[in-house]
Amino acid sequence: MASGIGKSATVSLSGHNQTLDTLNHIIATIAGRGGCDKCGRIALLKVEYVVDPPPDLAKQGVISFQTEGF
């Protein structure tokens, strides 16, 4: 059933107790919710690693920091 509207999901994971089994389970869950667990369509998986914040922001409770274009 092609709707012409792309589906996407974004998750942010804690770095604690993160394993390949956990990641595989999360990906399978997202694919299932998107209706693509057995559809045979191509899925694009984009993995981005977050960066620790600068010390001054970490003191204020920031847990990750990303910039683009500056």
Stockholm file with secondary structure:
# STOCKHOLM 1.0

chainA/1-70         MASGIGKSATVSLSGHNQTLDTLNHIIATIAGRGGCDKCGRIALLKVEYVVDPPPDLAKQGVISFQTEGF
#=GR chainA/1-70 SS CCCSCCCCCCCCCCSTTCCHHHHHHHHHHHHHHTTCSSSCCCCCCCCCCCCCCCHHHHTTTCCCCCCSCC
#=GC SS_cons        CCCSCCCCCCCCCCSTTCCHHHHHHHHHHHHHHTTCSSSCCCCCCCCCCCCCCCHHHHTTTCCCCCCSCC
//
